[in-house]
């Protein structure tokens, strides 16, 4: 598990187990992506399947690294 959140209980969990160099700039960027995604999930954003987006599903560090660091137009519109 990289990140997990529950909208009902408003709790998010972030696991950094197995992530080398926790102070490296690449790792910090990955952590910010995961934290941002989990915060948005707490705000009722769902996994995005429509476009290349920060809210796309990922199963671990390699997939998080490939994920973009912006929201697609559909997810941006949800913020209004």
MODELLER restraints for C-alpha pairs under 7 A, 6 or more apart:
rsr = mdl.restraints
at = mdl.atoms
rsr.add(forms.Gaussian(group=physical.xy_distance, feature=features.Distance(at['CA:1:A'], at['CA:15:A']), mean=6.34, stdev=0.5))
rsr.add(forms.Gaussian(group=physical.xy_distance, feature=features.Distance(at['CA:2:A'], at['CA:14:A']), mean=5.79, stdev=0.5))
rsr.add(forms.Gaussian(group=physical.xy_distance, feature=features.Distance(at['CA:2:A'], at['CA:15:A']), mean=5.05, stdev=0.5))
rsr.add(forms.Gaussian(group=physical.xy_distance, feature=features.Distance(at['CA:2:A'], at['CA:16:A']), mean=6.79, stdev=0.5))
rsr.add(forms.Gaussian(group=physical.xy_distance, feature=features.Distance(at['CA:2:A'], at['CA:60:A']), mean=5.80, stdev=0.5))
rsr.add(forms.Gaussian(group=physical.xy_distance, feature=features.Distance(at['CA:3:A'], at['CA:13:A']), mean=5.58, stdev=0.5))
rsr.add(forms.Gaussian(group=physical.xy_distance, feature=features.Distance(at['CA:3:A'], at['CA:14:A']), mean=4.47, stdev=0.5))
rsr.add(forms.Gaussian(group=physical.xy_distance, feature=features.Distance(at['CA:3:A'], at['CA:15:A']), mean=6.25, stdev=0.5))
rsr.add(forms.Gaussian(group=physical.xy_distance, feature=features.Distance(at['CA:3:A'], at['CA:34:A']), mean=6.30, stdev=0.5))
rsr.add(forms.Gaussian(group=physical.xy_distance, feature=features.Distance(at['CA:3:A'], at['CA:38:A']), mean=6.50, stdev=0.5))
rsr.add(forms.Gaussian(group=physical.xy_distance, feature=features.Distance(at['CA:4:A'], at['CA:12:A']), mean=5.67, stdev=0.5))
rsr.add(forms.Gaussian(group=physical.xy_distance, feature=features.Distance(at['CA:4:A'], at['CA:13:A']), mean=5.12, stdev=0.5))
rsr.add(forms.Gaussian(group=physical.xy_distance, feature=features.Distance(at['CA:4:A'], at['CA:14:A']), mean=6.56, stdev=0.5))
rsr.add(forms.Gaussian(group=physical.xy_distance, feature=features.Distance(at['CA:4:A'], at['CA:38:A']), mean=6.72, stdev=0.5))
rsr.add(forms.Gaussian(group=physical.xy_distance, feature=features.Distance(at['CA:5:A'], at['CA:11:A']), mean=5.65, stdev=0.5))
rsr.add(forms.Gaussian(group=physical.xy_distance, feature=features.Distance(at['CA:5:A'], at['CA:12:A']), mean=4.02, stdev=0.5))
rsr.add(forms.Gaussian(group=physical.xy_distance, feature=features.Distance(at['CA:5:A'], at['CA:13:A']), mean=6.07, stdev=0.5))
rsr.add(forms.Gaussian(group=physical.xy_distance, feature=features.Distance(at['CA:5:A'], at['CA:38:A']), mean=6.04, stdev=0.5))
rsr.add(forms.Gaussian(group=physical.xy_distance, feature=features.Distance(at['CA:5:A'], at['CA:41:A']), mean=6.69, stdev=0.5))
rsr.add(forms.Gaussian(group=physical.xy_distance, feature=features.Distance(at['CA:5:A'], at['CA:42:A']), mean=6.47, stdev=0.5))
rsr.add(forms.Gaussian(group=physical.xy_distance, feature=features.Distance(at['CA:6:A'], at['CA:12:A']), mean=6.34, stdev=0.5))
rsr.add(forms.Gaussian(group=physical.xy_distance, feature=features.Distance(at['CA:6:A'], at['CA:42:A']), mean=6.66, stdev=0.5))
rsr.add(forms.Gaussian(group=physical.xy_distance, feature=features.Distance(at['CA:7:A'], at['CA:42:A']), mean=4.99, stdev=0.5))
rsr.add(forms.Gaussian(group=physical.xy_distance, feature=features.Distance(at['CA:7:A'], at['CA:44:A']), mean=6.67, stdev=0.5))
rsr.add(forms.Gaussian(group=physical.xy_distance, feature=features.Distance(at['CA:10:A'], at['CA:42:A']), mean=6.04, stdev=0.5))
rsr.add(forms.Gaussian(group=physical.xy_distance, feature=features.Distance(at['CA:12:A'], at['CA:38:A']), mean=6.37, stdev=0.5))
rsr.add(forms.Gaussian(group=physical.xy_distance, feature=features.Distance(at['CA:21:A'], at['CA:27:A']), mean=6.82, stdev=0.5))
rsr.add(forms.Gaussian(group=physical.xy_distance, feature=features.Distance(at['CA:22:A'], at['CA:28:A']), mean=6.89, stdev=0.5))
rsr.add(forms.Gaussian(group=physical.xy_distance, feature=features.Distance(at['CA:30:A'], at['CA:64:A']), mean=6.51, stdev=0.5))
rsr.add(forms.Gaussian(group=physical.xy_distance, feature=features.Distance(at['CA:30:A'], at['CA:65:A']), mean=6.24, stdev=0.5))
rsr.add(forms.Gaussian(group=physical.xy_distance, feature=features.Distance(at['CA:33:A'], at['CA:69:A']), mean=6.62, stdev=0.5))
rsr.add(forms.Gaussian(group=physical.xy_distance, feature=features.Distance(at['CA:37:A'], at['CA:54:A']), mean=6.77, stdev=0.5))
rsr.add(forms.Gaussian(group=physical.xy_distance, feature=features.Distance(at['CA:37:A'], at['CA:55:A']), mean=6.16, stdev=0.5))
rsr.add(forms.Gaussian(group=physical.xy_distance, feature=features.Distance(at['CA:47:A'], at['CA:55:A']), mean=5.26, stdev=0.5))
rsr.add(forms.Gaussian(group=physical.xy_distance, feature=features.Distance(at['CA:47:A'], at['CA:56:A']), mean=5.51, stdev=0.5))
rsr.add(forms.Gaussian(group=physical.xy_distance, feature=features.Distance(at['CA:47:A'], at['CA:57:A']), mean=5.97, stdev=0.5))
rsr.add(forms.Gaussian(group=physical.xy_distance, feature=features.Distance(at['CA:48:A'], at['CA:55:A']), mean=5.21, stdev=0.5))
rsr.add(forms.Gaussian(group=physical.xy_distance, feature=features.Distance(at['CA:48:A'], at['CA:56:A']), mean=4.92, stdev=0.5))
rsr.add(forms.Gaussian(group=physical.xy_distance, feature=features.Distance(at['CA:49:A'], at['CA:56:A']), mean=6.32, stdev=0.5))
rsr.add(forms.Gaussian(group=physical.xy_distance, feature=features.Distance(at['CA:51:A'], at['CA:72:A']), mean=6.24, stdev=0.5))
rsr.add(forms.Gaussian(group=physical.xy_distance, feature=features.Distance(at['CA:52:A'], at['CA:68:A']), mean=6.97, stdev=0.5))
rsr.add(forms.Gaussian(group=physical.xy_distance, feature=features.Distance(at['CA:52:A'], at['CA:72:A']), mean=6.61, stdev=0.5))
rsr.add(forms.Gaussian(group=physical.xy_distance, feature=features.Distance(at['CA:53:A'], at['CA:67:A']), mean=7.00, stdev=0.5))
rsr.add(forms.Gaussian(group=physical.xy_distance, feature=features.Distance(at['CA:53:A'], at['CA:68:A']), mean=5.94, stdev=0.5))
rsr.add(forms.Gaussian(group=physical.xy_distance, feature=features.Distance(at['CA:53:A'], at['CA:70:A']), mean=6.03, stdev=0.5))
rsr.add(forms.Gaussian(group=physical.xy_distance, feature=features.Distance(at['CA:53:A'], at['CA:71:A']), mean=4.90, stdev=0.5))
rsr.add(forms.Gaussian(group=physical.xy_distance, feature=features.Distance(at['CA:53:A'], at['CA:72:A']), mean=5.07, stdev=0.5))
rsr.add(forms.Gaussian(group=physical.xy_distance, feature=features.Distance(at['CA:54:A'], at['CA:67:A']), mean=6.12, stdev=0.5))
rsr.add(forms.Gaussian(group=physical.xy_distance, feature=features.Distance(at['CA:54:A'], at['CA:68:A']), mean=5.51, stdev=0.5))
rsr.add(forms.Gaussian(group=physical.xy_distance, feature=features.Distance(at['CA:54:A'], at['CA:69:A']), mean=5.45, stdev=0.5))
rsr.add(forms.Gaussian(group=physical.xy_distance, feature=features.Distance(at['CA:54:A'], at['CA:70:A']), mean=5.36, stdev=0.5))
rsr.add(forms.Gaussian(group=physical.xy_distance, feature=features.Distance(at['CA:54:A'], at['CA:71:A']), mean=5.30, stdev=0.5))
rsr.add(forms.Gaussian(group=physical.xy_distance, feature=features.Distance(at['CA:55:A'], at['CA:71:A']), mean=6.94, stdev=0.5))
rsr.add(forms.Gaussian(group=physical.xy_distance, feature=features.Distance(at['CA:58:A'], at['CA:64:A']), mean=5.90, stdev=0.5))
